[in-house]
Amino acid sequence: MSDIINGIITAFFSIVSAIINFVISPIDQFILNNIPGLSDLINLIGDFFEYIGSMIPWAISYFGLYPGIINQIIIVITFKITLILFDDGVKFAVKWYDKLKV
Amino acid sequence: MKRDFKYIIKRVVIGVLLFLIISFIRNNVFAVSYDRYGDKVYTNFSFVPTSSNWFDSQFVYDMFNNVNQVYNTSYDILDYSYVASYNTETNYYIYLFSKAPLNIDGTYTRINNATNTEYLSIQIDLRNSNPSNRKYTFTHAYNFTSATPNSCSNCYNSNTVAGTVNNTYSFTLTKVIDIQNALENPILNNGSIFENSPTRNFDKYCWSFKNETLFTVLPREELYNSIDLSQNDGEYTIQGGFYSFGYVGNFDDYYNVLRGNYTSRWYAPMPDATSAVTGDRFTELSDITHNFHYLKDSTDLHDRYYNLFTGLYLLDVANNDTYYLDNLNLLKFSHYFNTSYYFNDVGGYNYDIFKYHPTCEFDNDGIGGVVSGNRTCTLQDGTEVHLGPLEELDANLCIFVPSNYQVSILTENSQGGITGNVYLPDGDVDNFTSTVSVEEGLQPNVLNIFNSLQTSDYGLARIIQLPLVLFNDMRDGVCEPYVIPIFDQSISLPCGDTLFWGREDVQTFRDWWNMFFGGIIAYGMAISIYKSIKSLKDPNDDKVEVIKL
């Protein structure tokens, strides 16, 4: 069961990631080719966030949390993200069913 | 409800931060006055030559051969530091290792106030100690009246150094290693030894073996492969002082070992297996003696002393051979894995774990004194280590592993009281193959989803996908000390484990704290599920939440 859930969630995020890449990459390419200064700036922003991200383990270490708890937090985040998809799907189905009844 | 939840979180976070700040100040600014362990356990690290002291008369006896020592030592400084000394006939090397910031502003004076007695006095200013600017004085008097070596029933090795009494010697304070600040300047060129060495709690796994046993150390990419330090001997000399006590982690762990928190009796290879080597001193030393090695050009007596003290008495230091760090003992204090292998000889004899290793070369069996010839041990993952008691004795292999990790061993003759996973297959009791593997624990597979994602490494796509990367950092990131460069200096902010959470005496609190924090998360999760299910009842509510990047 956990494999199935894992697969579903992985697929979901892969799709999201692929869509982002598909939509944004041409824009990035355009900026890179035509406005290289802006591209550098964007990369700097990315670098900054990445730098911040590199401090996450350090910051987390001050909370003294066990890996299990950290995983729990990620599970919550993952849950909240993926539940939206499930939630909207169910609502869409219910609305569609209600219309059919009428 | 939501507001209350945030309120609690905010207060908890503030409380934790305050607590850590106070701990930091306590541990560093007022380090010396802070009696962490509640008693004067650190007097064990003084110069007082007691039989239970690791730094006892045997070593001092070797150090000042033929010298009758009188010690007047101020102990306070030892609360957070210890002093090790070496003698090379003409020079005394004093190594000071300090957990607290330790400033040596002292003067070293030699006073001849008696015909046959000299005093060495060291003044050390613990500027960051409490009370501030308090000076500590070590005064050691050495009486040279004794023409013959004093009785030394448990001598470490009384035959190594020629018994030349030398009344004229210089006194050299070689170096002060400030562990607290060593993070900024890792002493090893690979920068890993002192880099973020958080306090660890070690689990001890022991297995008892009978007759020959074959061990296979499974590959693990984080493990160190052999490092040739032959090119760094000059830099590494002071390391010898540190490693002379064989420890690769920080001082809390070191203290734990020396304080005998690991109550089992451990034996390291001793210079002479036939001598009386039982006793606390050796057992304590042996806990840490398998972490070595260096060094080429170890020709002088100082290095020889070092070698003796580290258990490298098997080396013929006159040969200028190249030696290697071995990874079996994992000199790298990595975040992933750190362990040491000990050979416990219940019969009172001591075995060298490398003795039977195929890559170790010996000219003789290595027991009974200094071996002449090479000894190059290059132990890598995947190699096999034969552990074979020499006689009809049981032997125990014990591995110290940080509590964060699990050790699984495949053996059939495990010793009782082991925590962790121990599998007991069927097989011949007296001849079997054991497999040791180390795995990270507490990493549910379901969270691997963020690892497999293909994220962009530039542009807007990268920024948008950063949260996914951050999840990975959250999950897999390993804390490194955060270094803030300020002009020509830098401030190193150690990890939480180093400062506080890794300490042994807070583990209970940490358990409760995790329970509390985990409870809050679980509570939030339940609320979230409840709200989501509730919203399902309203099909017209099609509000779509998005992650705010």
Interface residues (C-beta under 8 A of the other chain):
Chain A: S2 I5 N6 I9 T10 F13 S14 S17 A18 I20 N21 I24 S25 I27 D28 Q29 I31 L32 S39 I42 N43 I45 G46 F49 E50 G53 S54 M55 I56 P57 W58 I60 S61 Y62 F63 G64 L65 Y66 P67 G68 I69 I70 N71 Q72 I73 I74 I75 V76 I77 T78 F79 K80 I81 L83 I84 D87 D88 V90 K91 F92 V94 K95 D98
Chain B: V16 L17 L20 P198 N404 G441 L442 Q443 P444 N445 V446 L447 N448 I449 F450 S452 L453 Q454 T455 S456 Y458 G459 L460 A461 R462 I463 I464 Q465 L466 L468 V469 L470 F471 D473 M474 R475 G477 V478 C479 E480 P481 Y482 L493 C495 G496 D497 L499 F500 W501 R510 W513 N514 F517 G518 I521 A522 G524 M525 S528 I529 S532 S535 L536 P539 N540 D541 D542 V544 E545 I547
